Amino acid sequence: MDHLSRRGAIASLGIGAAALTIGEVSAQTPVAAPPLVPAFAGTHQVKPLRFSPASLQGLSERLITSHHENNYAGSVRALNMIETRLAAALADPDLPPVVYGGLKREELHRTGSVVLHEIYFDGLGGNGQAAGSIRDALLAAFGSFDRWEADFRRTAMSLAGGSGWCVLVFNLHTRSLHNHWAWDHMHGAIAGVPLLALDMYEHSFHMDYGTAAARYVDAWFRNIDWEVVEARYRAAVGSQG
């Protein structure tokens, strides 16, 4: 165990260890139910698809439905569970910090999964044709729209065969657009507002394309709803960072 970092030890505990310890302590010392507050309410709801799964080009209804109902909805349920367990843990003064840290890690992990999945699904259902101020902004930021797309594709394909997300963000601090590589749900530049997200976990394409990730990326580009991206961009640019 000497070679394991403290961070690794915390991560290895996971939800199971956290739940076990909370249960053991609670059995010995009854803890009053904490008041319900928004931060730990555990009331997140699955956001329905804004398009018919059968309407997409190159992405099957079966794939989209499974991804939405199992992977995304599963993260919503897990986040709700973690929030309620955090409420109980915060009310317990004797809970070891390492256990609380494991819960906080899961809170961050599941929050990222929920947010990125919702941006992913909301960005689908269009004709793939970029227009408006977001196209102009990408041209200005990358020198051409094609150069932005090439960078986005290469970033996405660097994750193929593994896991993660490729995310177009507007950074409120630098006031600039970037494509970011994210190995998991917890990677993200500080002050970066996601505008468009491509799920590169195998569950998002394996059912249709096996290991042919490039064909999945092609299909995803054909289905982007750039009106949604445009609205996100305008909202980000108009906010005070």
TORTI-290666 format. One line per 3 residues: number of its first residue (from 0); their letters; for each residue x, y, z of N, C-alpha, C. Coordinates in nm, 4 decimals. Atoms other than C-alpha are relative to their C-alpha. Layout:
<recs>
NUM> A> X/Y/Z/X/Y/Z/X/Y/Z; ... $
</recs>
This chain:
<recs>
0> MDH> 0.0817/-0.1212/0.0000/0.0000/0.0000/0.0000/0.0855/0.1268/0.0000; -0.0833/-0.1185/-0.0103/0.3033/0.2310/0.0439/0.0103/0.0764/-0.1292; -0.0180/-0.0666/0.1280/0.3194/0.3013/-0.3290/-0.1254/0.0712/-0.0482 $
3> LSR> 0.1240/-0.0661/0.0396/-0.0420/0.4189/-0.3465/-0.0026/0.1417/0.0530; 0.0151/-0.1383/-0.0441/-0.1030/0.7918/-0.3321/-0.1242/0.0134/0.0851; 0.1205/-0.0252/-0.0801/-0.3530/0.9397/-0.0897/-0.1207/0.0149/-0.0904 $
6> RGA> 0.1107/-0.0184/0.0939/-0.5654/1.0394/-0.3891/-0.0495/-0.1343/-0.0507; 0.0392/0.1318/0.0484/-0.5600/0.6830/-0.5175/-0.0762/-0.0778/0.1045; 0.0688/0.0717/-0.1077/-0.6609/0.5492/-0.1807/-0.1419/0.0480/0.0156 $
9> IAS> 0.1352/-0.0563/-0.0102/-0.9554/0.7867/-0.1656/-0.0880/-0.0507/-0.1129; 0.0782/0.0422/0.1163/-1.0675/0.6966/-0.5173/-0.0378/-0.1460/0.0090; 0.0254/0.1437/-0.0033/-1.0393/0.3239/-0.4504/-0.1116/-0.0365/0.0961 $
12> LGI> 0.1082/0.0292/-0.0933/-1.2873/0.3468/-0.1651/-0.1348/-0.0057/-0.0699; 0.1233/-0.0028/0.0782/-1.5688/0.4443/-0.4011/-0.1236/0.0154/0.0858; 0.1279/-0.0151/-0.0688/-1.9328/0.4584/-0.3138/-0.0219/-0.1108/0.1012 $
15> GAA> 0.0263/0.1142/-0.0865/-1.9400/0.1112/-0.1592/0.0609/0.0165/0.1368; -0.0671/-0.0163/-0.1281/-1.6832/0.1821/0.1096/-0.0625/0.1131/0.0790; 0.0622/-0.1137/-0.0674/-1.8417/0.5156/0.1848/-0.1317/-0.0416/0.0638 $
18> ALT> 0.1306/0.0425/-0.0505/-2.1830/0.3585/0.2243/0.0166/-0.0931/0.1184; -0.0221/0.0955/-0.1070/-2.0448/0.0788/0.4440/0.0369/0.0714/0.1295; -0.0438/-0.0699/-0.1192/-1.8714/0.3146/0.6814/-0.1116/0.0840/0.0598 $
21> IGE> 0.1122/-0.0795/-0.0490/-2.1692/0.5476/0.7043/-0.1003/-0.0891/0.0732; 0.0948/0.0918/-0.0602/-2.3907/0.2497/0.7802/0.0472/-0.0489/0.1357; -0.0535/0.0492/-0.1258/-2.1576/0.1200/1.0525/-0.0081/0.1062/0.1099 $
24> VSA> 0.0026/-0.1075/-0.0987/-2.1311/0.4562/1.2245/-0.1429/0.0310/0.0425; 0.1395/-0.0312/-0.0294/-2.5034/0.5206/1.1988/-0.0614/-0.1038/0.0929; 0.0538/0.1062/-0.0829/-2.5771/0.1846/1.3578/0.0414/0.0197/0.1453 $
27> QTP> -0.0491/-0.0198/-0.1355/-2.3666/0.2818/1.6600/-0.0531/0.1292/0.0614; 0.0424/-0.1311/-0.0499/-2.4702/0.6469/1.6913/-0.1089/0.0569/-0.0891; 0.1085/-0.0552/0.0822/-2.8126/0.7530/1.5617/0.0244/0.1474/-0.0296 $
30> VAA> -0.0191/-0.1381/0.0417/-2.7900/1.0757/1.3656/-0.1335/0.0558/-0.0478; 0.1259/-0.0620/0.0407/-3.0825/1.3143/1.3239/0.0011/0.0266/-0.1495; 0.0100/-0.0251/0.1440/-3.2059/1.3496/0.9687/0.0309/0.1460/-0.0285 $
33> PPL> -0.0370/-0.1386/0.0303/-3.0441/1.6588/0.8169/-0.1122/0.0714/-0.0744; 0.1026/-0.0747/0.0736/-3.2654/1.9375/0.6819/0.0262/-0.0083/-0.1500; -0.0134/0.0083/0.1451/-3.3321/1.9210/0.3087/0.0408/0.1363/-0.0543 $
36> VPA> -0.0499/-0.1244/0.0601/-3.1253/2.1877/0.1304/0.0295/-0.0278/-0.1467; -0.0195/0.0229/0.1444/-3.0794/2.2392/-0.2456/0.1287/-0.0730/-0.0362; -0.1286/0.0608/0.0350/-2.7131/2.1335/-0.2463/-0.0006/-0.1512/0.0155 $
39> FAG> 0.0036/0.1440/-0.0255/-2.7992/1.7883/-0.1134/-0.1399/-0.0585/-0.0158; 0.1405/0.0422/0.0116/-3.1607/1.7499/-0.2236/-0.0155/-0.1344/-0.0695; 0.0119/0.1266/0.0728/-3.1015/1.4585/-0.4611/-0.1274/-0.0085/-0.0818 $
42> THQ> 0.1269/-0.0033/0.0739/-3.3932/1.5622/-0.6813/0.0192/0.0240/-0.1504; -0.0241/-0.0185/0.1432/-3.2331/1.5762/-1.0262/-0.0897/-0.0938/-0.0811; 0.0898/0.0761/0.0857/-3.4636/1.4572/-1.3040/0.0659/-0.0280/-0.1345 $
45> VKP> -0.0493/0.0341/0.1334/-3.3812/1.2815/-1.6301/-0.0640/0.0935/-0.1016; 0.0494/-0.0935/0.1007/-3.4139/1.5336/-1.9111/-0.0373/-0.0772/-0.1257; 0.0398/0.0765/0.1191/-3.6140/1.3910/-2.2028/0.0719/0.0488/-0.1246 $
48> LRF> -0.0594/-0.0372/0.1280/-3.4722/1.3893/-2.5529/-0.0885/0.1025/-0.0689; 0.0756/-0.1051/0.0685/-3.5759/1.6931/-2.7562/-0.0244/-0.0342/-0.1463; 0.0188/0.0460/0.1370/-3.5870/1.4906/-3.0784/-0.0395/-0.1471/0.0044 $
51> SPA> 0.0302/0.1420/0.0088/-3.7076/1.1508/-3.1940/0.1289/-0.0774/-0.0263; -0.1229/0.0768/0.0218/-3.4241/0.8953/-3.1612/0.0070/-0.0633/-0.1393; 0.0026/0.0619/0.1326/-3.5358/0.7460/-3.4945/0.0298/0.0999/-0.1111 $
54> SLQ> -0.0155/-0.1020/0.1035/-3.4818/1.0762/-3.6759/0.1450/0.0299/-0.0362; -0.1403/-0.0325/0.0233/-3.1018/1.0868/-3.6589/0.0571/-0.0786/-0.1174; -0.0677/0.0649/0.1117/-2.8755/1.0018/-3.9513/0.1249/-0.0718/0.0502 $
57> GLS> -0.1198/0.0748/-0.0341/-2.6255/0.7248/-3.8872/0.0159/-0.0354/0.1455; 0.0007/0.0362/-0.1415/-2.7042/0.6913/-3.5169/-0.1343/-0.0673/0.0264; 0.1240/0.0764/-0.0068/-2.9598/0.4196/-3.4544/-0.0860/0.0369/0.1201 $
60> ERL> 0.0943/-0.0223/-0.1100/-3.2690/0.4567/-3.2404/0.0391/-0.0848/0.1205; -0.0392/0.0909/-0.1086/-3.1508/0.1582/-3.0364/0.1205/0.0544/0.0768; -0.1196/-0.0557/-0.0642/-2.8126/0.3200/-2.9670/-0.0345/0.1206/0.0859 $
63> ITS> 0.0321/-0.1229/-0.0713/-2.9512/0.6591/-2.8676/-0.0874/-0.0282/0.1218; 0.0897/0.0328/-0.1114/-3.2267/0.5110/-2.6513/0.0756/-0.0677/0.1137; -0.0785/0.0688/-0.1025/-2.9864/0.2801/-2.4689/0.0928/0.0968/0.0721 $
66> HHE> -0.0928/-0.0978/-0.0576/-2.7355/0.5591/-2.4147/-0.0733/0.0941/0.0957; 0.0772/-0.0936/-0.0809/-3.0019/0.7932/-2.2804/-0.0590/-0.0666/0.1240; 0.0713/0.0652/-0.1093/-3.1916/0.5444/-2.0638/0.0918/-0.0701/0.0993 $
69> NNY> -0.0893/0.0754/-0.0878/-2.8965/0.3522/-1.9232/0.1163/0.0841/0.0528; -0.1208/-0.0713/-0.0438/-2.5807/0.5634/-1.9159/-0.0316/0.1362/0.0618; 0.0341/-0.1324/-0.0527/-2.7220/0.9129/-1.8742/-0.0935/-0.0098/0.1206 $
72> AGS> 0.0960/0.0107/-0.1105/-3.0224/0.8205/-1.6583/0.0642/-0.0658/0.1215; -0.0702/0.0645/-0.1107/-2.7959/0.5965/-1.4489/0.0824/0.1005/0.0798; -0.0771/-0.1022/-0.0697/-2.5753/0.8956/-1.3695/-0.0906/0.0949/0.0786 $
75> VRA> 0.0951/-0.0832/-0.0735/-2.8792/1.1026/-1.2702/-0.0382/-0.0682/0.1316; 0.0374/0.0740/-0.1211/-2.9865/0.8321/-1.0254/0.1163/-0.0048/0.0994; -0.1168/0.0077/-0.0878/-2.6332/0.7965/-0.8892/0.0276/0.1342/0.0672 $
78> LNM> -0.0225/-0.1323/-0.0582/-2.5986/1.1728/-0.8383/-0.1006/0.0276/0.1120; 0.1009/-0.0184/-0.1053/-2.9241/1.1820/-0.6423/0.0364/-0.0788/0.1253; -0.0391/0.0827/-0.1139/-2.8020/0.8981/-0.4217/0.1183/0.0615/0.0740 $
81> IET> -0.1189/-0.0579/-0.0618/-2.4654/1.0642/-0.3601/-0.0360/0.1261/0.0787; 0.0377/-0.1228/-0.0706/-2.6253/1.3960/-0.2665/-0.0676/-0.0301/0.1334; 0.0684/0.0320/-0.1258/-2.8516/1.2372/-0.0052/0.0970/-0.0621/0.1000 $
84> RLA> -0.0995/0.0573/-0.0910/-2.5579/1.0405/0.1362/0.0944/0.1071/0.0536; -0.0821/-0.1112/-0.0482/-2.3531/1.3589/0.1573/-0.0715/0.0762/0.1108; 0.0771/-0.0690/-0.1038/-2.6325/1.5199/0.3577/0.0115/-0.0736/0.1327 $
87> AAL> -0.0121/0.0800/-0.1219/-2.6208/1.2346/0.6070/0.1428/0.0038/0.0538; -0.1403/-0.0001/-0.0417/-2.2404/1.2338/0.6118/0.0387/0.1316/0.0658; -0.0324/-0.1313/-0.0552/-2.2181/1.6083/0.6795/-0.0543/0.0160/0.1414 $
90> ADP> 0.0615/-0.0083/-0.1323/-2.4432/1.5639/0.9822/0.0698/-0.0896/0.1023; -0.0696/0.0947/-0.0883/-2.2083/1.3005/1.1264/0.1405/0.0521/0.0301; -0.1310/-0.0572/-0.0319/-1.9120/1.4664/1.3052/0.1112/-0.1037/0.0121 $
93> DLP> -0.1008/0.1043/-0.0194/-1.7349/1.1315/1.3505/0.0388/-0.0718/-0.1294; -0.0314/0.0666/0.1263/-1.7244/1.0326/0.9844/0.1444/0.0323/-0.0414; -0.1394/-0.0248/0.0381/-1.3600/0.9888/0.8734/0.0095/0.0869/-0.1257 $
96> PVV> -0.0164/-0.0860/0.1171/-1.2405/1.2553/0.6254/0.0195/-0.0771/-0.1295; -0.0256/0.0762/0.1220/-1.1262/0.9893/0.3795/-0.1306/-0.0518/-0.0605; 0.1296/0.0468/0.0496/-1.4833/0.8601/0.3526/-0.0776/0.1165/-0.0609 $
99> YGG> 0.0678/-0.1178/0.0544/-1.6242/1.2097/0.3046/0.0627/0.0399/-0.1332; -0.0685/-0.0315/0.1250/-1.3614/1.2692/0.0378/-0.0423/-0.0907/-0.1138; 0.0471/0.0925/0.1031/-1.4733/0.9581/-0.1485/-0.1367/0.0396/-0.0531 $
102> LKR> 0.1323/-0.0461/0.0421/-1.8296/1.0884/-0.1552/0.0094/0.1264/-0.0852; -0.0158/-0.1233/0.0769/-1.7151/1.4298/-0.2784/0.0554/-0.0276/-0.1391; -0.0514/0.0370/0.1323/-1.5206/1.2672/-0.5598/-0.1131/-0.0525/-0.0878 $
105> EEL> 0.1113/0.0543/0.0765/-1.8289/1.0761/-0.6679/-0.1001/0.1087/-0.0369; 0.0886/-0.1119/0.0311/-2.0359/1.3950/-0.6477/0.0495/0.0744/-0.1238; -0.0581/-0.0693/0.1145/-1.7979/1.5652/-0.8911/-0.0102/-0.0847/-0.1265 $
108> HRT> 0.0034/0.0923/0.1138/-1.7816/1.2610/-1.1184/-0.1402/-0.0085/-0.0598; 0.1374/0.0163/0.0493/-2.1579/1.2158/-1.1433/-0.0593/0.1310/-0.0495; 0.0471/-0.1299/0.0487/-2.2284/1.5878/-1.1784/0.0517/0.0247/-0.1409 $
111> GSV> -0.0569/-0.0171/0.1327/-1.9912/1.6033/-1.4740/-0.0674/-0.0876/-0.1029; 0.0657/0.0926/0.0921/-2.1531/1.3002/-1.6326/-0.1386/0.0502/-0.0386; 0.1351/-0.0496/0.0275/-2.5040/1.4460/-1.6011/0.0052/0.1218/-0.0909 $
114> VLH> -0.0081/-0.1230/0.0783/-2.4063/1.7878/-1.7368/0.0452/-0.0283/-0.1429; -0.0529/0.0264/0.1336/-2.2014/1.6573/-2.0296/-0.0966/-0.0828/-0.0841; 0.0985/0.0776/0.0752/-2.4645/1.4008/-2.1281/-0.1157/0.0893/-0.0472 $
117> EIY> 0.1106/-0.0864/0.0404/-2.7346/1.6684/-2.1312/0.0421/0.0935/-0.1133; -0.0496/-0.0836/0.1095/-2.5210/1.8943/-2.3500/0.0156/-0.0832/-0.1266; -0.0151/0.0908/0.1141/-2.4435/1.5969/-2.5754/-0.1341/-0.0232/-0.0697 $
120> FDG> 0.1296/0.0308/0.0608/-2.8078/1.5020/-2.6299/-0.0706/0.1254/-0.0520; 0.0634/-0.1241/0.0460/-2.9316/1.8620/-2.6563/0.0622/0.0498/-0.1301; -0.0684/-0.0440/0.1210/-2.6760/1.9191/-2.9318/-0.0307/-0.0823/-0.1227 $
123> LGG> 0.0379/0.0849/0.1128/-2.8281/1.6500/-3.1544/-0.1397/0.0361/-0.0511; 0.1326/-0.0223/0.0566/-3.1309/1.6595/-3.3816/-0.0039/0.1051/-0.1085; -0.0052/-0.1009/0.1041/-3.0119/1.9157/-3.6346/0.0494/-0.0544/-0.1320 $
126> NGQ> -0.0445/0.0413/0.1339/-2.8869/1.9114/-3.9932/0.1512/0.0080/-0.0182; -0.1451/-0.0023/0.0057/-2.5192/1.9556/-3.9096/0.0600/0.1218/-0.0686; -0.0494/-0.1176/0.0724/-2.4931/2.2923/-4.0891/0.0183/0.1174/0.0961 $
129> AAG> -0.0292/-0.1098/-0.0923/-2.3197/2.5578/-3.8795/-0.0268/0.1348/-0.0655; 0.0274/-0.1350/0.0505/-2.4286/2.9197/-3.9172/-0.0058/0.0949/0.1187; 0.0183/-0.0981/-0.1050/-2.4657/3.2409/-3.7227/0.1297/0.0443/0.0639 $
132> SIR> -0.1165/-0.0589/-0.0660/-2.2326/3.4074/-3.4766/0.0986/-0.1047/0.0497; -0.0934/0.1021/-0.0474/-2.0867/3.0805/-3.3482/0.0933/-0.0436/-0.1123; -0.0880/0.0351/0.1117/-1.9565/2.9909/-3.6941/0.1031/0.1105/-0.0241 $
135> DAL> -0.0915/-0.1119/0.0176/-1.8068/3.3377/-3.7301/0.1059/0.0016/0.1100; -0.0927/-0.0010/-0.1132/-1.6501/3.3103/-3.3848/0.1027/-0.1123/-0.0119; -0.0940/0.1111/0.0183/-1.4972/2.9695/-3.4621/0.0994/0.0312/-0.1111 $
138> LAA> -0.0891/-0.0419/0.1082/-1.3555/3.1075/-3.7864/0.1068/0.0955/0.0537; -0.0940/-0.0972/-0.0550/-1.1978/3.3956/-3.5967/0.0987/-0.0647/0.0965; -0.0849/0.0623/-0.1010/-1.0617/3.1725/-3.3204/0.1010/-0.0980/-0.0588 $
141> FGS> -0.0847/0.1063/0.0551/-0.9140/2.8985/-3.5420/0.0560/0.0326/-0.1389; -0.0480/-0.0365/0.1322/-0.8469/3.0794/-3.8694/-0.0933/-0.0403/-0.1117; 0.1038/0.0442/0.0933/-1.1234/2.8903/-4.0508/-0.0881/-0.0991/0.0734 $
144> FDR> 0.0896/0.0973/-0.0610/-1.4242/2.6790/-3.9652/0.0543/-0.1401/-0.0199; -0.0560/0.1327/0.0282/-1.2579/2.3780/-4.1302/0.1138/-0.0335/0.0962; -0.1104/0.0248/-0.0935/-0.9537/2.4196/-3.9057/-0.0542/-0.0314/0.1384 $
147> WEA> 0.0618/0.0359/-0.1281/-1.1776/2.4227/-3.5986/-0.0474/-0.1443/-0.0037; 0.0529/0.1366/0.0090/-1.3477/2.1041/-3.7201/0.1123/-0.1027/0.0007; -0.1119/0.0930/0.0022/-1.0135/1.9374/-3.7914/0.0579/-0.0196/0.1406 $
150> DFR> -0.0513/0.0096/-0.1364/-0.8934/2.0182/-3.4399/-0.0959/-0.0788/0.0884; 0.0993/0.0715/-0.0798/-1.2186/1.8926/-3.2877/0.0050/-0.1497/-0.0305; -0.0042/0.1412/0.0384/-1.2048/1.5667/-3.4846/0.1256/-0.0693/0.0531 $
153> RTA> -0.1243/0.0615/-0.0451/-0.8412/1.5005/-3.3999/0.0016/-0.0147/0.1517; 0.0099/0.0099/-0.1459/-0.9061/1.5721/-3.0328/-0.0889/-0.1163/0.0395; 0.0919/0.1104/-0.0285/-1.2011/1.3327/-3.0329/0.0650/-0.1348/-0.0271 $
156> MSL> -0.0600/0.1279/0.0375/-1.0088/1.0578/-3.2109/0.1179/-0.0379/0.0894; -0.1072/0.0325/-0.0945/-0.7251/1.0856/-2.9597/-0.0541/-0.0769/0.1201; 0.0650/0.0715/-0.1103/-0.9765/0.9409/-2.7117/-0.0599/-0.1332/-0.0439 $
159> AGG> 0.0620/0.1226/0.0516/-1.1015/0.6596/-2.9379/0.0727/-0.1227/0.0539; -0.0574/0.1209/-0.0565/-1.0508/0.3164/-2.7895/0.0212/0.0094/0.1499; -0.0131/-0.0173/-0.1439/-1.0457/0.4586/-2.4399/-0.1284/0.0536/0.0582 $
162> SGW> 0.1195/-0.0605/-0.0578/-1.2897/0.6964/-2.2778/0.0176/0.1501/0.0022; -0.0087/-0.1429/-0.0167/-1.3718/1.0610/-2.2412/-0.0921/0.0801/-0.0893; 0.0836/-0.0943/0.0714/-1.5229/1.3655/-2.4043/0.0867/0.0991/-0.0779 $
165> CVL> -0.0576/-0.1133/0.0704/-1.4304/1.6238/-2.6647/-0.1025/0.1123/0.0131; 0.0943/-0.1046/-0.0357/-1.5846/1.9557/-2.5648/0.0436/0.1355/-0.0561; -0.0209/-0.1382/0.0422/-1.6097/2.2946/-2.7347/-0.0467/0.0890/0.1135 $
168> VFN> 0.0360/-0.0863/-0.1120/-1.6046/2.5578/-2.4612/0.0293/0.1455/-0.0316; -0.0319/-0.1421/-0.0027/-1.6181/2.9330/-2.4236/0.0479/0.0289/0.1400; -0.0562/-0.0262/-0.1312/-1.3895/3.0379/-2.1405/-0.0354/0.1412/0.0455 $
171> LHT> 0.0454/-0.1296/-0.0506/-1.5404/3.3174/-1.9335/0.1161/0.0866/0.0482; -0.1147/-0.0757/-0.0502/-1.2008/3.4173/-1.7943/0.0841/0.0570/-0.1141; -0.0836/-0.0453/0.1124/-1.0044/3.4354/-2.1205/-0.0824/0.0565/-0.1142 $
174> RSL> 0.0921/-0.0453/0.1053/-1.3132/3.5186/-2.3325/0.0393/-0.0600/-0.1347; -0.0468/0.0648/0.1226/-1.1992/3.2648/-2.5916/-0.0599/-0.1393/-0.0155; 0.0529/0.1321/0.0340/-1.3132/2.9445/-2.7658/0.1123/-0.1019/-0.0115 $
177> HNH> -0.0997/0.1071/0.0072/-1.1280/2.6145/-2.7350/-0.0697/-0.1354/-0.0081; 0.0408/0.1401/-0.0063/-1.1728/2.2427/-2.8011/0.0846/-0.0655/0.1085; -0.0748/0.0611/-0.1091/-1.0792/2.0540/-2.4865/-0.0161/-0.1517/0.0023 $
180> WAW> -0.0096/0.1444/-0.0202/-0.9792/1.6935/-2.4297/-0.0363/-0.0297/0.1447; 0.0398/0.0347/-0.1367/-1.1434/1.5340/-2.1261/0.0012/-0.1516/0.0153; -0.0131/0.1445/-0.0161/-1.0386/1.1872/-2.0149/-0.1192/-0.0604/0.0733 $
183> DHM> 0.1189/0.0494/-0.0692/-1.3388/1.1553/-1.7834/-0.0959/0.1162/0.0241; 0.1033/-0.1006/-0.0244/-1.6371/1.3495/-1.6504/0.0485/0.1155/0.0875; -0.0480/-0.1012/-0.0940/-1.4187/1.5560/-1.4177/0.1064/0.0920/-0.0593 $
186> HGA> -0.0966/-0.0884/0.0641/-1.1799/1.7142/-1.6663/-0.0727/0.1195/-0.0618; 0.0591/-0.1183/0.0603/-1.2630/2.0699/-1.7612/0.0776/0.1227/0.0416; -0.0722/-0.1222/-0.0319/-1.0903/2.4050/-1.7823/-0.0831/0.0879/0.0925 $
189> IAG> 0.0676/-0.0922/-0.0896/-1.1778/2.6441/-1.5016/-0.0610/0.1144/-0.0820; 0.0764/-0.1066/0.0662/-1.4392/2.8965/-1.6229/-0.0389/-0.0356/-0.1423; 0.0401/0.0412/0.1341/-1.5004/2.6942/-1.9392/-0.1467/-0.0388/-0.0049 $
192> VPL> 0.1425/0.0314/0.0157/-1.8678/2.6893/-2.0433/-0.0166/-0.0933/-0.1198; 0.0154/0.0934/0.1126/-1.9466/2.3790/-2.2554/-0.1089/0.0459/-0.0968; 0.0964/-0.0357/0.1039/-2.1183/2.4640/-2.5840/-0.0431/-0.1211/-0.0813 $
195> LAL> 0.0233/0.1179/0.0836/-2.0950/2.1302/-2.7630/0.0854/-0.1123/0.0557; -0.0736/0.1112/-0.0599/-1.9934/1.7894/-2.6274/-0.0188/-0.1278/-0.0811; 0.0011/0.1278/0.0716/-1.9036/1.4660/-2.8057/0.0448/-0.1099/0.0948 $
198> DMY> -0.0292/0.1133/-0.0875/-1.9170/1.1500/-2.5944/0.0858/-0.1007/-0.0766; -0.0884/0.0957/0.0649/-1.6220/0.9257/-2.6849/0.0158/-0.1286/0.0799; 0.0039/0.1300/-0.0664/-1.6932/0.6482/-2.4363/-0.0582/-0.1016/-0.0975 $
201> EHS> 0.0437/0.0992/0.0972/-1.7482/0.3242/-2.6240/-0.1495/-0.0260/0.0034; 0.1446/0.0249/-0.0051/-2.1063/0.2948/-2.5004/-0.0763/0.0937/-0.0939; 0.0690/-0.0969/0.0850/-2.1879/0.5964/-2.7206/0.0013/-0.0384/-0.1477 $
204> FHM> -0.0063/0.0347/0.1426/-2.0987/0.4231/-3.0483/0.0197/-0.1480/-0.0302; -0.0381/0.1384/0.0293/-1.9993/0.0571/-3.0098/-0.1147/-0.0821/-0.0574; 0.1157/0.0763/0.0471/-2.3508/-0.0750/-3.0688/-0.0196/0.0149/-0.1503 $
207> DYG> 0.0172/-0.0255/0.1436/-2.3567/0.0820/-3.4172/0.1280/-0.0211/-0.0799; -0.1226/-0.0064/0.0795/-1.9921/0.1035/-3.5183/0.1145/-0.0869/0.0502; -0.1093/0.0810/-0.0520/-1.7891/-0.1377/-3.3091/0.1168/0.0891/0.0379 $
210> TAA> -0.1184/-0.0810/-0.0299/-1.4378/0.0018/-3.2967/0.0235/0.1100/-0.1033; -0.0168/-0.1016/0.1059/-1.4865/0.2289/-3.6018/-0.0450/0.1368/0.0513; 0.0384/-0.1254/-0.0644/-1.4921/0.5474/-3.3948/-0.0096/0.1164/-0.0982 $
213> ARY> 0.0010/-0.1107/0.0963/-1.4193/0.7750/-3.6918/-0.1338/0.0090/-0.0721; 0.1302/-0.0008/0.0665/-1.7450/0.6705/-3.8600/-0.1075/0.0550/0.0931; 0.0925/-0.0560/-0.0993/-1.9326/0.7534/-3.5401/0.0139/0.1517/0.0052 $
216> VDA> -0.0228/-0.1447/-0.0030/-1.7725/1.0986/-3.5313/-0.0606/0.0655/-0.1244; 0.0609/-0.0507/0.1237/-1.8776/1.1500/-3.8949/-0.1515/0.0132/0.0164; 0.1459/0.0001/-0.0175/-2.2365/1.0586/-3.8076/-0.0425/0.1080/0.0991 $
219> WFR> 0.0324/-0.1019/-0.1006/-2.2368/1.2828/-3.5012/0.0017/0.1392/-0.0620; -0.0081/-0.1323/0.0632/-2.1270/1.5835/-3.7085/-0.1217/0.0270/-0.0885; 0.1151/-0.0191/0.0886/-2.4161/1.5258/-3.9488/-0.1277/0.0323/0.0760 $
222> NID> 0.1211/-0.0180/-0.0796/-2.6652/1.5528/-3.6631/0.0060/0.1152/0.1000; -0.0111/-0.1120/-0.0945/-2.5419/1.8588/-3.4718/-0.1102/0.1021/-0.0262; 0.0966/-0.1086/0.0094/-2.8098/2.1163/-3.3994/0.0735/0.1295/0.0361 $
225> WEV> -0.0809/-0.1188/-0.0236/-2.6102/2.4356/-3.4421/-0.0812/0.1163/0.0563; 0.0808/-0.1036/-0.0630/-2.9044/2.6504/-3.3330/0.0129/-0.0075/0.1521; -0.0192/0.0177/-0.1434/-2.8630/2.5047/-2.9843/0.1378/0.0513/0.0407 $
228> VEA> -0.1355/-0.0458/-0.0294/-2.4887/2.5694/-2.9938/0.0061/0.1526/-0.0051; 0.0061/-0.1449/0.0140/-2.5547/2.9253/-3.1122/-0.0618/0.0641/0.1244; 0.0668/-0.0551/-0.1190/-2.7920/2.9876/-2.8203/0.0906/-0.0096/0.1222 $
231> RYR> -0.0926/0.0159/-0.1133/-2.5392/2.8506/-2.5706/0.1136/0.1024/-0.0094; -0.1094/-0.0945/0.0194/-2.2659/3.0671/-2.7211/-0.0440/0.1428/0.0339; 0.0488/-0.1354/-0.0285/-2.4745/3.3858/-2.7092/-0.0201/0.0208/0.1503 $
234> AAV> 0.0208/-0.0113/-0.1447/-2.5671/3.3154/-2.3471/0.1337/0.0123/0.0739; -0.1321/-0.0040/-0.0659/-2.2025/3.2549/-2.2525/0.0679/0.1340/-0.0220; -0.0640/-0.1276/0.0318/-2.0748/3.5653/-2.4296/-0.0674/0.1142/0.0747 $
237> GSQ> 0.0735/-0.1060/-0.0658/-2.3465/3.7757/-2.2706/0.0086/-0.0017/0.1510; -0.0104/0.0094/-0.1465/-2.2745/3.6535/-1.9159/0.1213/0.0772/0.0496; -0.1111/-0.0722/-0.0618/-2.0424/3.8333/-1.6774/0.0907/-0.0994/0.0695 $
240> G> -0.0944/0.0928/-0.0596/-1.7397/3.6133/-1.6070/0.1048/0.0704/0.0845 $
</recs>
